[in-house]
Amino acid sequence: MSTEGRKVSSSVINAGKSALNEDQACCQVLRVKRRSTGTHSPSRRRRSSLPNGDGLSLKDDTDTSSEELPFHYWALFDGHAGSGVAVMASHLLHHHIALHLQEVMDILVTPGLVPPTCLGEEPVNQHLGPAQKGLSRAVSLRGAAGAPGSPHAPTARFFSEKKVSHQSLVVGAIENAFKDMDFQIEREKSVYNISGGCTALVVVYLLGNLYVGNAGDSRAIIIRSGEVIPVSSEFTPESERQRLQFLAYMQPHLLGNEFTHLEFPRRIQRREVGKRMLYRDFTMSGWAYKTIDDDDLKFPLIYGEGKKARVLATIGVTRGLGDHHLKVHDSNIFIKPFLSCCPEVQVYPLSQTEHGADDVLVLGTDGLWDVLSNQEVAEAVSGFLGNCDPDDQHRYTMAAQDLVMKARGVLKDRGWRISDDRLGSGDDISVYIIPLMYGNKQN
């Protein structure tokens, strides 16, 4: 699959919310090389890399090996409270992913090789015959001289081991890369002025699979033969309510004696103390009644509904990068303990399905999805591509531009309006439309 040289994205600044566009994007083709003898571990090679990320370069001039593991990478970063973290992540996150893929490269490039529980152990090949497997098992239970009591005999392993797939190694590499990126942001905030935080939506195409990692409220969908296939989940105060409430219940000091972990339909008034009122705890998906006491008069950990829902009355997303210094207004309560940098990674087996010229992957920041549903996006993209020349390589870029304009709308007397006179998006809007037909298995 190759989209080198093809721009398939579009972006527009918000309708006056801020002076600068806080959305950032990145599109790269990277090639991971095998580690040469004496190469330092990734943790030792990482150093301060602002502004250009040279410290995370994977290429070693002394390595003449031609063996490489290429992968394609797309990402959207939606910044808030400044663009600093979004800019930094757009420059560096793919390097962190490449470093973690480098660690398991030898396993990934060997089909049928079961990942060893400990690196350096004798690998197990799934293609071995029964007799060979039995022989390998017998050898593993004997010593060097073949005698059961040999002092060189390895420890007999009669316990079962989980089978780990190659896909799981890639998922783990992406997850750890997000954590490393967040740690680097925290470390370098003490040296550089890195403002705000950001959500992150990442797509990695590797060995026939699409890996979609999301931390925040951006979204990715696949449009295949007109059908919508969601490939990401959004992380908001409402979707992660129980995780947040449980954390606050276990560590109440994080609330600073100003918030309660319980959720109520509205703020409680002092005259309602002693009455029975609806509430919801971390153990509940439904609602029940409890007797209100003085502690319940504190501000709820999660307050509001939909796009207006906030954690600690401050932030509307619960996963992302940065925000290490973010505090509740006029207090010393840090919000970062409630925010997770860990993405959810979903896998789409791209090479196992034939895709047509109109089958695409759509990535968008929340400025798009706030005003358009999955189905509306699918209909808009399919309708636009259907009216284009299939051989026009610019049609995906034009489709992305058309989608952005549909979400922004037209400026009228009563503000920006989209179809049916609905309010248009007032946020930054960024979109990738990525054709999937280039991932078809080659005969």
Phi, psi and omega in degrees: 000125181220129173236023180300134177084356180248122176273121184236027184233165176208151181210151177218144180284161183293167184275056175094005182292322179214165184283335184238156175281120180269355174282141175227155181219161178210140176220121186218153164246118183245152178233116181272129179257152176299148176289131174277162180300130179092358178292137180290158176292157181305321183295331180276339182273343181284133175214178179305123190235006174286142004262356192244358175074018182299331182292348180252012181299138181266345187279132179245117185298338181274354182267111182262006181294139179266359181283124183223158174239098182278148171212152178259148189218129172230146180205147172235135180233121181256104184279155173218149183059034181120162185258001188302310182293320179298319179296315181297315181295324180294335180272336194236337188300321181295332176292321177296320178298316180298321179298319180287327175292327179299325182295329183246016185301316182300327179284316185295327183274003180245094180301140178084353180277119178284127180303125179292148178297320176239129178300135182102345176286161178298122181291153177251125181258126183293341184273001177294144177285167181303319181295319180293321179296320179295320178295317179298322179294318181295319180297323182292341181261359179253162175277184182297326181270359178091353182270137181303330183265011182300138179295343180265006183291133176290159179296129179295136183246099180259356180275158180276153178235143177291143175271124182250130182274164175298323179301320181296328178292322179291318177301315179297324178296318179293317180298314180291329178296320177298316180296318179295321179297317180294321178294321179295321177299314180298317182294319187272352173298334181286346182248320184248156175274094182248105189274146167069209179210183179201155167274164182218127175237119189234140174235128176240125174256116185214125174051044173088358181241147170260127177249118183249112180251129183228131172229096181137206185245018167285173187212151176229135174226152172254133175251111183232115183054038179082351181271142179264127177239104177294135179233022174205160174241152180260145184241106184231171177304328180284316183289335181247025183306312186293322176298315182293318180295321180295318178299316180293325178294319182283331182230071185298340180296338179293342181272352175061024180060020179244345184233158172244144181282346180285153177249137177233157181297336179202174176296143181266139178261153185300326181292350181265359176299132182096345178274164176268125184224153178295140177208170177213132180250179183292342179274359191239139167259339176259194182240156176211179180251143174221160177278124184287133174238183186297325180298332182286351178284347178293159181290137181294144175305316178242124183222140180104177185220144178063224181291347179267359179292138182224148171265127181052037176057027187229307192234145186256006174233152186243357174224147181160192182246150176084209182063027184292332183256007183288130179233159171296140183306132175058040177209178177248026182268116179280143181264338185306322180303336181269351182259139180248139175267358186280127179274159164266128183247121176251147184246130176241118182284083188299316187286350182274355182229137175282132181241143178270179183293338181261004177273124188219162169254126180250122173248137180210145172284172188294343176300332177280310189283346177295333186240345180235136178278168177305316183292321178296321177295315181298317180294320180294315182291313181297319179295320180291312182295327180294338180263005181255158174292123182302337181271358180281111183287350180265359187291332178289322176295317180294325177295321177295318178296318179297320180294319178298317181292327176295324181283326179284320179085199183239138180285120179236185182300328183256032177096190181284129184232141175252196183301152182062022178060025176283158180291131178284172181288133176259009183256168169298143181234122177229138186220137164248137167238112189247118179292139183261349186293339180286352177265002178300142181295129181280134179278000000 
